């Protein structure tokens, strides 16, 4: 059986005045884990932030990697994964993108937005509506893999979460490399949401979310599991779910 293709959503930096400074990039840790887990990594790029589904249609699952800026193409990619119910894993900014999608859907109310409407509506400066700056979660800066233990903090998972089943425990000790956190308001429990909070740090920060639909594999984590070999089961689960999706095509 052919291996599933896992699309990695690129990190983008834009400088309208300097085309040589406008770049898309990928952290090599992500494709490394995909290969180890039995999948095929494929870089997903949206030049000029122009969203289209052509490259996404080639993928059986997705990783939304960490980065610096969230664009409308990132939000649209979450919208695509949800509509197609393709498995996805959001890491750091990837989790924040998932929460950003919740905020966008809240702004649209009951209506189902189109990709074009999302592209027109969402701007990177909208991030302040769903994330906020928080100190104490990026203690190892600049980061050094040799000192990775100094970057770690506790993550407490819900007993019935998919993540707890994957790791076979509810307490994780994970690398923390971020200065921004998701706002609780966006995922208030008294509203219906596409994602639910299933993990927090000891100081209450949102550290993990999952799909509210048990049939759709969608996980977001604020920490960085790709930095340690012991976390490979999470990527293996993503590849396994993508393989199931591939068989159902």
Secondary structure, 3 states (H helix, E strand, C coil): CCCCEEEEECEEECCCCCCCCCEEECCHHHHHHHHHCCCEEEEECCHHHCCCCHHHHCCCEEEECCCCCCCHHHHHHHHHHHHHCCEEEEECHHHHHHHHHHHHHHHHCCCCCCHHHHHHHCCHHHHHHCEEECCCCCCCCCCCHHHHHHHEEEEEECCCCHHHHHHCCCEEEEECCCCEEECHHHHCCCCCCCEEEEEEECCCCEEEEEECCCCCCEEEECCCHHHCHHHHHHHHHHHHHHHHHHHCC
